Amino acid sequence: MTRTRQEKQGPEEEDALCTRLKEYEGRPAATAGIGKDPVNEPMIRHWCEAMGDTNPAYTGPEAIAPPTMLQAWTMGGLSGHTGRSAAYEELLGLLDGAGYTSVVATDCEQEYLRPLRPGDRITFDALIESVSERKTTRLGTGHFVTTRMNVRVRGELAGTHRFRILKYAPAAVGRPTAEQRTGEREPRERGRKERGRAEQAERERPRKREREQEQARDRGRDQARERVGGAGADFGGPRPRPRPVVNRDNAGFWQGVAEHKLLIQRCAGCRKPRFPWLPGCNACGCQEWDTIEATGEGTVFSHVVMHHPPFPAFSASGEGGPYAVALIELAEGVRMVSNVVGVPYDKVRIGMPVLLEFLRTDPELVLPVFRGGEG
């Protein structure tokens, strides 16, 4: 079996790498950066159209830019920026050399100190705020790198942008061996009786799973009662939630939601579950399928907190935010995007157990959401 570069590293080598990485904290990541375009009305209009934000503050002679466009004015586009520092390049090169060659953006935090208006010229600088110790995630093992950017207009601080990435080595993908699943070594040879028992257990597994799902559905239905909530819970609110796009490929899913069932497609060929609904299997190409009903149990795989633009229809308080949007990993192995309810937005955590509920937001719309629990 081939070992990864990280597995070959001993504790002393990893400690030495961490020490070197920590030396980059506080060093510049970008210096004397200049926005490629001044704050301008066309970009503001395109942004608002893409986000569906009709706030009148972003139009007219006194228009300001949406605050969440802060990073947009600093981005280099396809041609990139030339202001990235040598220290930041060295840091990324050091991580690449240690085998952490993959990268994913994990989160960002912004603080707005003054509005930006058309015509403002943006300048910025950034520093390497922190480099974490080695962390193991579902994606793989690596180090989180956090940079903090200060955005200025004519020398005045307009906002800050804290951005975090994970430089990692991807986790090995594949079915675990019997030794990995049980912690015991599998014999090289099995007797006929043992093989027979294993084959019988394999045949019984789908039926056992169906029985477990039925029992879980019974429990879930007792708990996942339809709730009436969200902004305008009396159905008199002026800002209903956007309507889902229903077509011939996903109509069955939304019909199930209306009946308080979360249905997952299952390929008739390879039996692999899939979500969202598709006309064919992206694993084997088979166009035949059936459905299984989700138990409603899951965990938060990833999440973001929406602060802007304000959207009262998604906020429990009706004030427009903040609210949590999460990628939920269901017990059946698929993932879906939904709201997490029942816990404050700042208490949502990766790995938090959640349970399906059906939320009626207005007389014509029922949506699947997930109630957070302690874990």
C-alpha positions in Angstrom: 0.0 0.0 0.0 1.4 3.4 -1.0 1.6 5.9 1.9 1.0 9.6 1.4 3.7 12.1 2.1 1.8 13.2 5.3 1.6 9.6 6.5 5.4 9.3 6.0 6.1 12.4 8.1 6.8 11.7 11.7 5.8 13.9 14.7 9.1 15.7 14.7 8.9 16.6 11.0 5.3 17.8 11.4 6.3 19.9 14.4 9.2 21.4 12.4 6.8 22.2 9.5 4.3 23.9 11.9 7.1 26.0 13.4 8.1 27.2 9.9 4.4 27.9 9.0 3.9 30.0 12.1 6.8 32.2 11.2 4.7 33.6 8.4 2.0 35.0 10.7 1.9 38.8 10.6 3.8 39.0 7.3 2.2 40.8 4.4 0.0 38.8 1.9 -0.5 41.8 -0.5 0.8 45.3 -0.5 -0.3 48.5 -2.2 -3.1 46.8 -4.1 -5.3 49.0 -6.3 -8.7 48.0 -7.5 -8.8 47.5 -11.3 -12.0 49.5 -11.6 -13.5 52.3 -9.5 -16.8 51.6 -7.7 -19.3 51.9 -10.6 -23.0 51.6 -11.4 -22.8 48.8 -14.0 -21.2 46.4 -11.6 -23.6 47.4 -8.8 -26.5 46.8 -11.2 -25.2 43.4 -12.3 -24.7 42.4 -8.7 -28.1 43.4 -7.6 -29.7 41.6 -10.5 -27.8 38.4 -9.7 -28.7 38.6 -6.0 -32.3 39.7 -6.6 -31.7 42.7 -4.4 -34.0 45.6 -5.2 -33.0 47.9 -2.3 -33.5 51.5 -3.6 -30.3 52.5 -1.7 -28.3 51.0 -4.6 -29.9 53.1 -7.4 -30.2 56.8 -8.2 -28.0 59.8 -7.7 -27.2 59.0 -4.1 -26.6 55.3 -4.7 -24.2 53.3 -2.6 -22.7 49.9 -3.4 -24.1 46.9 -1.6 -21.7 46.3 1.4 -21.1 42.7 0.5 -19.5 43.8 -2.8 -16.5 44.8 -0.7 -14.3 42.0 -2.1 -15.5 42.5 -5.7 -13.7 45.8 -5.9 -10.4 44.2 -5.0 -10.5 41.1 -7.3 -8.1 40.8 -10.1 -10.3 39.0 -12.6 -8.8 36.4 -15.0 -5.6 38.3 -15.4 -5.0 38.3 -11.7 -3.2 40.8 -9.4 0.6 41.4 -9.3 0.6 42.6 -5.7 0.7 39.3 -3.9 3.7 39.3 -1.6 6.7 37.0 -1.8 6.0 35.8 1.8 2.5 34.6 0.8 3.9 32.8 -2.3 6.6 31.2 -0.1 3.9 30.0 2.4 1.8 28.4 -0.3 4.9 26.8 -1.8 6.0 25.4 1.5 2.5 23.8 1.9 2.6 22.5 -1.6 6.1 21.0 -1.0 4.7 19.2 2.1 2.0 17.6 0.0 -0.9 19.9 0.8 -1.5 20.8 -2.9 -5.3 21.1 -2.9 -7.1 24.2 -1.8 -10.7 25.1 -0.9 -12.1 28.4 0.5 -13.9 27.7 3.8 -15.3 31.0 5.0 -15.0 34.8 5.1 -15.9 37.6 7.5 -16.4 41.2 6.5 -16.7 44.4 8.5 -18.1 47.6 6.9 -17.0 50.9 8.2 -18.2 53.3 5.6 -20.4 53.0 2.4 -18.7 52.9 -1.0 -20.1 55.1 -3.7 -19.7 55.2 -7.5 -16.4 56.9 -8.3 -14.5 55.7 -5.2 -11.1 54.3 -5.9 -10.2 51.3 -3.9 -6.8 50.5 -2.4 -6.0 47.6 -0.2 -3.3 45.6 1.6 -3.5 42.2 3.4 -1.5 40.3 5.9 -1.3 36.6 6.9 -3.2 36.6 10.1 -2.9 32.9 11.1 -1.8 29.5 10.0 -3.4 26.6 11.9 -1.8 23.4 13.2 -2.5 20.4 11.1 -6.2 19.6 11.0 -8.0 16.6 9.7 -11.3 17.2 7.9 -13.7 15.2 5.7 -11.9 16.6 2.7 -8.4 15.6 4.0 -5.6 16.7 6.2 -4.1 20.1 6.0 -3.6 23.6 7.4 -6.1 26.6 7.5 -4.5 29.9 6.3 -6.3 33.1 7.2 -5.6 36.5 5.6 -7.1 39.8 6.6 -7.5 42.5 4.0 -8.0 46.2 4.8 -9.9 48.1 2.1 -9.4 51.9 1.9 -10.7 54.9 0.0 -8.4 57.9 -0.1 -6.6 56.5 2.9 -9.7 56.0 5.0 -10.5 52.5 6.1 -13.8 51.4 4.4 -13.9 47.8 5.5 -12.0 44.6 6.4 -12.2 41.2 4.7 -11.0 38.1 6.5 -10.6 35.1 4.2 -9.8 31.5 5.2 -8.6 28.7 3.0 -7.7 25.1 3.7 -4.6 23.8 2.0 -4.9 20.0 2.2 -4.0 16.6 0.9 -7.2 14.9 -0.2 -8.4 12.0 1.9 -8.2 8.6 0.2 -11.4 7.7 -1.5 -12.6 4.1 -1.6 -14.6 1.5 0.2 -13.1 0.7 3.6 -11.6 -2.8 4.1 -13.1 -5.2 6.6 -10.1 -4.4 8.8 -10.9 -0.7 8.7 -14.6 -1.3 9.4 -14.2 -3.7 12.3 -10.7 -3.1 13.6 -10.0 -6.8 13.1 -7.9 -8.6 10.5 -9.9 -10.5 7.9 -8.7 -14.1 7.5 -7.1 -14.9 4.2 -9.5 -17.8 3.6 -13.0 -18.4 4.9 -14.6 -21.7 5.5 -17.7 -22.7 3.6 -20.1 -22.0 6.5 -18.6 -18.6 7.2 -18.9 -17.7 3.5 -22.5 -18.8 3.5 -23.3 -16.7 6.6 -21.7 -13.7 5.0 -23.7 -14.2 1.8 -26.9 -14.6 3.7 -26.2 -11.4 5.7 -25.6 -9.6 2.4 -28.9 -10.7 1.1 -30.7 -9.7 4.3 -29.0 -6.3 4.5 -31.5 -4.4 2.2 -34.5 -5.8 4.0 -32.9 -5.0 7.4 -32.2 -1.5 6.1 -35.8 -1.1 4.9 -37.1 -2.1 8.3 -34.8 0.3 10.1 -36.0 3.1 7.7 -39.6 2.3 8.3 -39.1 2.5 12.1 -37.1 5.7 11.7 -39.8 7.2 9.5 -42.4 6.4 12.2 -40.3 8.3 14.7 -39.6 11.1 12.3 -43.2 11.6 11.5 -44.0 12.0 15.1 -41.4 14.7 15.4 -41.4 16.3 12.0 -44.8 17.8 12.2 -45.6 20.7 10.0 -44.7 24.0 11.6 -46.0 27.3 10.6 -43.4 30.0 10.9 -40.9 32.3 9.3 -41.5 36.0 8.5 -45.2 36.7 8.1 -46.3 33.6 9.9 -49.8 34.9 9.8 -49.5 34.7 6.0 -50.0 38.5 5.9 -46.4 39.4 5.3 -45.5 41.3 2.1 -42.3 39.3 1.4 -43.1 35.6 0.7 -40.3 33.2 0.0 -39.3 32.7 -3.6 -41.1 29.9 -5.3 -39.1 26.8 -6.2 -38.7 26.0 -9.9 -40.8 22.9 -10.5 -40.3 21.0 -13.8 -40.9 17.5 -15.1 -37.6 16.2 -13.6 -38.3 17.3 -10.0 -42.1 17.5 -9.8 -42.2 14.2 -7.9 -39.9 15.6 -5.2 -42.1 18.7 -4.6 -45.2 16.5 -4.6 -43.6 14.4 -1.9 -42.8 17.6 0.1 -46.4 18.6 -0.1 -47.3 15.3 1.4 -44.6 15.7 4.1 -42.3 13.2 2.5 -38.6 13.8 1.6 -38.1 11.6 -1.4 -34.7 10.6 -2.7 -34.2 9.1 -6.2 -32.5 5.7 -6.4 -31.0 4.3 -9.5 -32.7 1.1 -10.7 -29.3 0.0 -12.2 -26.6 0.6 -9.6 -29.0 1.3 -6.7 -27.1 4.5 -5.9 -29.2 7.2 -4.2 -29.0 10.7 -5.7 -30.1 14.3 -4.9 -31.1 16.6 -6.4 -33.4 14.8 -8.7 -32.1 14.1 -12.2 -33.5 12.4 -15.3 -30.6 9.8 -15.3 -28.0 8.4 -13.0 -24.7 10.3 -13.1 -22.8 7.1 -11.9 -23.9 4.5 -14.4 -26.1 6.4 -16.9 -29.3 4.4 -16.2 -32.5 6.3 -16.8 -34.7 4.1 -14.7 -35.2 4.9 -11.0 -37.4 4.6 -8.0 -37.6 6.6 -4.7 -36.9 6.0 -1.1 -38.2 8.2 1.7 -35.6 9.9 3.8 -35.7 9.2 7.5 -35.2 12.9 8.2 -32.0 12.4 10.2 -28.9 14.2 9.2 -25.9 16.3 10.2 -24.6 19.7 9.2 -21.9 19.1 6.6 -21.2 22.8 6.0 -22.9 26.1 6.5 -22.8 29.8 6.0 -24.5 32.7 7.9 -26.3 35.2 5.6 -26.0 38.7 6.8 -26.6 40.6 3.6 -28.7 41.3 1.6 -31.5 41.4 4.1 -34.3 39.0 3.2 -37.1 39.1 5.8 -38.8 36.0 4.3 -35.9 33.8 5.4 -35.5 35.2 8.9 -37.3 33.9 11.9 -37.6 37.4 13.3 -38.8 38.9 10.0 -36.1 41.5 10.2 -34.1 40.1 7.3 -31.3 38.3 9.0 -28.9 37.0 9.9 -29.9 33.4 9.3 -28.1 30.1 8.7 -28.1 28.2 5.4 -26.6 24.7 5.6 -25.5 21.8 3.5 -27.2 18.8 5.2 -25.8 15.3 4.9 -28.7 12.9 5.2 -28.5 9.5 6.7 -29.0 8.0 3.2 -25.7 9.5 2.0 -26.9 12.4 -0.1 -26.7 16.1 0.7 -29.1 19.0 0.3 -29.2 22.7 1.0 -31.7 24.0 3.5 -32.3 26.2 6.5 -31.4 25.2 10.0 -34.1 26.3 12.5 -34.6 26.0 16.2 -31.1 27.2 17.2 -29.5 30.7 17.0 -27.7 31.2 13.7 -24.4 31.6 15.5 -24.8 28.3 17.2 -25.0 26.2 14.1 -21.9 24.0 13.8 -20.5 21.4 11.4 -21.5 18.0 12.6 -24.6 19.2 14.4 -27.4 16.6 14.3 -30.5 17.8 12.7 -34.0 16.4 12.1 -36.3 17.1 9.2 -39.4 19.3 9.6 -41.8 20.7 7.1 -42.3 24.5 7.3 -45.4 26.1 5.8 -44.3 29.6 4.9 -47.6 30.6 3.3 -50.9 28.9 2.2 -49.4 27.6 -1.0 -45.8 26.6 0.0 -44.4 23.9 2.2 -40.6 23.6 2.5 -38.3 21.0 4.1 -36.1 22.5 6.8 -34.0 21.0 9.6 -34.2 21.6 13.3 -30.8 21.7 15.0 -30.1 19.7 18.1 -27.4 19.4 20.7 -24.4 17.3 19.8 
